[in-house]
Amino acid sequence: MYARLVTQKLAATLRSAALIATLSAIAGAAAWAFAGPTGAAWGAIGVVAMVALASRSAPHRLLLRQQRAVPLRRGDAPWLLDAVVELSARAGLPRPPRVYWVPAAVQNAFSVGDRRDPAIGVTEGLLRTLTPREVVGVLAHEIAHIRQGDLGWMQVATVLTTLTRVMSQAGLMLAFVGLPLLLVGTELVPLGGLLALVIAPAAATLVQLAFGRTRELRADVAAVELTGDPLGLASALVRIERGGDSLLSRIFGLRARRAEVPDALRTHPATAERVARLRELAGLPPRTPPSPPRRTQFSVF
């Protein structure tokens, strides 16, 4: 399994680097098309400033308050907090994340903050539905996000995409205002630059989404490094996806019909792809595992 782990992790790392470089190039091209070399230079300075400002802010505390998150105490779920401590030590984090219970029926978990001030939120729906083994897999995935600094990387990607949109809108507005000047043979924005400004926002958005999906796949691999249990996480992913099926669908054994989203527009990889990769790490054929066995629902309360 170790060789497969290294292969998948290296592939995700290289793909992440290529995508962030591509996104940087798109943002630079938009800035260049709008204001030439000077605009590109100021755009780079703006990216650095915006990322630095974002890193100094603490939006995760606001997010936790919005979710009505409550810190878990040891008496609430000792095994869960012990698992977080152990996984954090394996990940080399300077401190284990604080764990918050979120009063929501949806099956979800999320990580916020960075290595210095991390936190993980888990919903009541997730804790009631998943087995302890599956919960550990999900926790490992979130801790992997923290170790990899994925929140920071996604902030960089968001800043680059936002800069691209701003430059594009400003450039197109300038070109529109300058239309009368075409009558005297003056172009405020060359035709090539105009085309770049039209295409750049959509291209940046697609690359940003691809970057996010790649970080999710890398977090899956890193989670398996921490737990040594790819099938536990795979089972959790399948159960979470099936948790969205309606009661009527479950009674009659049918899958809920969902609008198909093109892969290029997904924020997360398709569950089938993630499960196939996890099964590959376990040395199994890349097919979706059978439905998890029925069990008594679990809750920390």
Secondary structure by P-SEA (a helix, b strand, c coil): caaaaaaaaaaaaaaaaaaaaaaaaaaaaaaaacccaaaaaaaaaaaaaaaaaaaaccaaaaaaaaabbbbbcccccaaaaaaaaaaaaaaccccccbbbbbccccccccccccccbbbbbbcaaaaacccaaaaaaaaaaaaaaaaaaaaaaaaaaaaaaaaaaaaaaaaaaaaaaaccccccccccccaaaaaaaaacaaaaaaaaaaaaaaaaaaaaaaaaaacccaaaaaaaaaaaaaccccaaaaaaccccccccccccccccccaaaaaaaaaaaaccccccccccccccccccc
